[in-house]
Amino acid sequence: MEKKKHIITINRECGTGGGEIASLLGEKLGFKVYGRTMLEAVAQQFGITLEELDRVKAQKANWWSDFCRFYQQFGAVSHQTGAIADPTPTSVYYAEKRLLQELAEHESCIIVGRAGFHIFRDYPNAIHLLLIANRDARIARIARKQNLSSEEAAKVVDEVDEARDNFVTNVAETSRYDARNYHACVNITGLQPDTVASFLAEQIRHKMAIDR
């Protein structure tokens, strides 16, 4: 009998260290982790850079008009680059969704961001998590990590959070802060990443009946 696949999705506020926690959790569970690096494959489909892709995802858009543009343009491929023309937040979401669903068919994995909680909302073997922390703690972490002043770090936190909010609102028509989208929302203020990962791994093993 084929071993069933498990999906963990992690949404996170900027500055919580969600990527690091996901990596540690992946090591503890033996799951691969897919996050920003996965976007390279998506960016290649559109013939743009990751930075340009981020700007597309952060756009505020009317969902219906964006959706219509996506279906009008889908398949309109450049003969020179093979890239899909004029990416929109919705077309980026559907490209990511297809890639993630293909990955989930073959292996258990952890998905960081990408509106994973929405993509796999009806998946029977999925756990959806939201990581939050106090704003001051998040600003301090970004300042240390990127060698920025507190003012500069605060700007990064606010801009990244706004971009993620816009993307989720555009594609999922829900707030990423709506607790009903998740199995657990964890405030990790003052906790070390390994402590958080160990706690989550223990709970996930118990809920999913995963062998240690």
C-alpha positions as a printed Julia matrix, in Angstrom:
212×3 Matrix{Float64}:
   0.0    0.0     0.0
   1.36   3.4    -0.98
   2.23   5.59    1.98
  -0.11   8.58    2.13
   1.3   12.03    1.54
   1.1   14.81    4.13
   1.06  18.55    3.48
   2.0   21.24    6.0
   1.35  24.84    4.97
   2.91  27.72    6.88
   1.72  31.28    6.56
   3.72  33.84    8.52
   4.14  37.49    9.31
   7.31  39.13    8.05
  10.06  38.86   10.64
   8.8   35.77   12.44
  11.55  33.6    10.97
   8.94  31.41    9.31
  11.35  30.21    6.64
  13.92  29.1     9.21
  11.26  27.38   11.32
   9.94  25.6     8.22
  13.43  24.32    7.39
  13.95  23.02   10.92
  10.51  21.44   10.91
  11.28  19.77    7.59
  14.43  18.25    9.07
  12.54  16.92   12.08
   9.72  15.41   10.02
  11.77  14.33    7.02
   9.7   16.54    4.7
  10.99  18.66    1.83
  10.34  22.39    2.17
   9.13  24.55   -0.7
   9.15  28.32   -0.46
  10.69  31.21   -2.32
  13.2   29.15   -4.3
  10.29  27.29   -5.86
   9.21  30.58   -7.4
  12.14  30.43   -9.79
  10.27  27.82  -11.83
   7.17  30.02  -11.87
   9.14  33.14  -12.8
  10.67  31.27  -15.73
   7.2   30.56  -17.1
   6.61  34.3   -17.37
  10.11  35.24  -18.47
  10.63  37.6   -15.53
  12.82  37.82  -12.44
  11.78  36.88   -8.9
  11.73  40.56   -7.98
   9.37  41.34  -10.85
   7.2   38.38   -9.84
   7.0   39.74   -6.28
   5.81  43.09   -7.61
   3.07  41.4    -9.65
   1.87  39.4    -6.64
   1.8   42.52   -4.45
  -0.51  44.43   -6.78
  -3.94  45.39   -5.59
  -6.35  44.14   -8.22
 -10.0   43.71   -8.93
 -10.29  39.94   -8.66
 -12.84  39.43  -11.42
 -11.12  41.59  -14.03
  -7.79  39.99  -13.14
  -9.34  36.53  -13.44
 -10.72  37.38  -16.88
  -7.36  38.73  -18.02
  -5.71  35.51  -16.89
  -7.99  33.3   -18.98
  -7.76  35.6   -21.98
  -3.98  35.53  -21.85
  -3.38  31.96  -20.72
  -1.78  30.15  -23.6
  -0.78  33.41  -25.26
   2.86  32.41  -25.33
   5.81  34.3   -26.68
   7.38  32.41  -29.59
  10.81  33.67  -28.58
  10.83  33.03  -24.82
   8.04  30.53  -24.26
   6.81  32.81  -21.48
   3.18  33.55  -20.67
   2.41  37.15  -21.6
   1.64  39.92  -19.1
   1.48  38.09  -15.74
  -1.19  39.07  -13.22
  -1.56  38.12   -9.54
  -4.15  35.53  -10.56
  -2.05  33.97  -13.33
   0.91  33.75  -10.94
  -1.32  32.07   -8.35
  -2.57  29.46  -10.8
   0.97  28.72  -11.98
   2.09  28.23   -8.38
  -1.0   26.18   -7.61
  -0.37  23.73  -10.43
   3.25  23.29   -9.42
   2.42  22.75   -5.75
  -0.32  20.24   -6.51
   2.07  18.26   -8.69
   4.64  18.21   -5.87
   2.03  17.13   -3.33
   1.08  14.15   -5.46
   4.57  12.71   -5.15
   5.83  13.52   -1.67
   5.01  14.85    1.77
   6.17  18.44    2.02
   6.03  21.78    3.82
   4.84  24.78    1.83
   5.83  28.25    3.01
   3.46  31.0     1.92
   2.08  30.81   -1.63
  -1.5   30.83   -0.22
  -0.93  27.14    0.46
  -3.67  27.06    3.09
  -6.15  27.98    0.35
  -4.76  25.68   -2.34
  -4.94  22.66   -0.03
  -7.98  23.7     1.98
  -9.86  20.51    1.01
  -6.84  18.2     1.1
  -7.53  15.45    3.67
  -3.96  15.1     4.97
  -3.05  18.76    5.39
  -2.3   20.93    8.41
  -2.36  24.7     8.04
  -0.37  26.94   10.39
  -0.07  30.69   10.91
   2.99  32.09   12.69
   2.73  35.56   14.22
   4.85  37.63   16.6
   4.84  41.07   18.21
   5.66  43.79   15.71
   8.63  45.13   17.69
  10.18  41.66   17.81
   9.7   41.23   14.08
  11.26  44.6    13.33
  14.24  43.78   15.55
  14.78  40.46   13.77
  14.69  42.03   10.31
  17.06  44.78   11.47
  19.56  42.16   12.69
  19.18  39.91    9.68
  19.46  42.62    7.04
  21.7   45.04    8.96
  19.1   47.81    8.88
  18.07  50.6    11.21
  14.83  50.13   13.15
  13.1   52.6    10.84
  14.3   50.8     7.72
  13.35  47.41    9.16
   9.87  48.67   10.08
   9.37  49.77    6.48
  10.41  46.32    5.21
   8.04  44.57    7.63
   5.09  46.77    6.66
   5.73  46.51    2.91
   6.18  42.73    2.92
   3.12  42.18    5.09
   1.04  44.43    2.86
   2.21  42.58   -0.25
   1.33  39.21    1.27
  -2.03  40.54    2.42
  -2.81  41.79   -1.08
  -1.86  38.49   -2.7
  -4.01  36.38   -0.36
  -6.95  38.78   -0.66
  -6.68  38.73   -4.46
  -6.56  34.97   -4.93
  -8.36  33.54   -1.89
 -10.88  36.3    -1.11
 -10.11  36.0     2.58
  -7.82  37.61    5.13
  -4.66  35.68    5.83
  -5.28  36.58    9.49
  -8.63  34.77    9.58
  -7.99  32.01   12.12
 -10.63  29.83   10.47
  -8.18  29.2     7.63
  -5.77  27.34    9.93
  -5.54  24.44   12.32
  -3.33  26.51   14.64
  -2.16  30.12   14.99
   1.02  30.37   17.05
   2.49  33.52   18.59
   6.22  32.79   18.69
   7.39  36.02   20.35
  10.39  35.29   22.58
  10.79  31.69   21.39
  13.79  30.26   19.55
  13.15  28.79   16.07
  14.25  25.29   17.12
  11.91  25.39   20.12
   9.0   26.31   17.87
   9.93  23.66   15.29
  10.23  20.95   17.95
   6.84  21.84   19.42
   5.17  21.86   16.0
   6.83  18.58   14.98
   5.53  16.83   18.09
   1.98  18.07   17.55
   2.02  17.23   13.84
   3.33  13.71   14.47
   0.52  13.15   16.94
  -2.24  14.58   14.73
  -1.07  12.88   11.53
   0.11   9.66   13.19
   3.52  10.06   11.58
   6.27   7.7    12.75
   9.01   9.35   14.77
